[in-house]
């Protein structure tokens, strides 16, 4: 059996406050690992393993063959991690799983060319790139257990990849939680937007043609984030805004103003229109845009 786990951070005390983990999360992870993983199984760890050699040894002494996809906090040499018990240490790894090309990484790899990128790092389930297929993993939503790459997992993954290839479908945060996060927890605000400290807010002006545009005032903007040439924006949904964006979705090129900055946009995608009440305002549009500088 193949298993996936991510961002265990064993011995990292600050993560308790930062991510709302229980005080005993390290013991909880180890106990759950022992219950799930057999000695002959393989575990892909998507990075950020442990603080200090003692805590690292605590994790590598658990059952199973272990592959480390190095995280930003995994600062030892590859040999150092292999001496502690990992059989392979890599920056990323691509595997063929039932005919699908699956890329495993710590951080999301923007612009990847595989069928899907499974990653950790964010400690939440939000996406910065709605143009390709990603599966973010969050230990906080996984009940501090490894996730099994079993028949049900692979079957759902194939449905996702098929829907992406046939019609450009990308999952909602609810889809991600229901798929693989061990069925634990409803979406939190940070699952949609990330941490508040990383947010940028300013008015938006979306211009599809030279004759009309829609202006979204700052008080209606919930989040703006940019990664390379991908711009993610979230704002209050109104019927007019929703209809405008959907009617113009076939356009190949248009413009967006973000505060004083303006960009050409070659492609955009409405990933989700949220209408139910949970951690967010009920009416929210999440849009992803491929941008180019003027």
Helices and strands as residue ranges (DSSP letters): E 2-5, H 14-19, H 25-36, E 42-45, H 53-60, E 65-69, H 78-84, E 88-90, E 92-97, E 100-105, E 116-119, E 134-136, G 139-141, E 147-148, H 151-167, H 173-180, H 189-193, G 196-198, E 204-207, E 213-216, G 218-220, E 221-227, E 230-236, H 239-247, E 254-258, E 261-274, E 284-293
